[in-house]
Amino acid sequence: MKLTRLVGECTKGDCPTIYATDRGTLVVQGRRVEGHRLRVPGHETLVEIPADLIRKAVRDNLV
């Protein structure tokens, strides 16, 4: 799978980032969410990113 960085909080690769894939989907990098009470399948996880990251992606017409 090829990932293309759309928008992120930094350029070091260790902070919240949104990527586009060559499959027409998005990949989100963020902090793993723990302590929730949701039932999440083992092949999925929840991540937390700043809402401003989504706003910036939309404002810049990236998604």
C-alpha positions as CSV (number, residue, x, y, z in Angstrom):
1,M,0.0,0.0,0.0
2,K,1.3,3.4,-0.9
3,L,0.7,6.3,1.6
4,T,0.9,9.9,0.7
5,R,1.0,12.4,3.6
6,L,-1.8,14.9,3.4
7,V,-1.6,16.9,6.6
8,G,0.2,16.5,9.9
9,E,1.2,18.2,13.1
10,C,5.0,17.9,12.3
11,T,7.4,16.4,9.8
12,K,9.2,13.9,12.0
13,G,6.6,11.2,11.5
14,D,5.9,10.8,15.2
15,C,2.8,12.9,15.6
16,P,-0.9,13.0,14.3
17,T,-1.0,12.7,10.6
18,I,-3.6,11.9,7.9
19,Y,-2.4,9.9,4.8
20,A,-4.2,9.1,1.5
21,T,-3.7,5.5,0.2
22,D,-3.5,4.3,-3.4
23,R,-6.7,2.4,-2.6
24,G,-8.8,5.5,-2.2
25,T,-8.9,5.4,1.6
26,L,-7.4,7.4,4.4
27,V,-5.0,6.3,7.2
28,V,-4.8,8.2,10.4
29,Q,-1.8,8.2,12.7
30,G,-2.5,9.3,16.3
31,R,-2.3,8.4,19.9
32,R,-3.9,5.0,20.7
33,V,-7.0,5.5,22.8
34,E,-7.2,3.4,26.0
35,G,-9.6,3.3,28.9
36,H,-12.7,3.5,26.8
37,R,-15.6,1.0,27.1
38,L,-16.2,0.3,23.4
39,R,-15.9,-3.1,22.0
40,V,-13.3,-2.9,19.2
41,P,-12.4,-5.9,17.1
42,G,-8.9,-7.2,17.5
43,H,-7.9,-6.1,14.0
44,E,-8.9,-2.5,14.6
45,T,-7.9,0.2,17.0
46,L,-9.0,3.7,18.0
47,V,-6.7,6.7,17.6
48,E,-7.1,10.2,18.8
49,I,-6.1,13.2,16.6
50,P,-6.7,17.0,17.0
51,A,-9.9,18.2,15.4
52,D,-7.9,21.0,13.9
53,L,-6.1,18.4,11.8
54,I,-9.4,17.5,10.0
55,R,-10.3,21.1,9.7
56,K,-7.0,21.9,8.0
57,A,-7.3,18.9,5.6
58,V,-10.8,20.1,4.6
59,R,-9.8,23.8,4.4
60,D,-6.8,22.9,2.2
61,N,-9.0,20.7,0.0
62,L,-6.9,17.6,0.7
63,V,-9.8,15.2,1.3
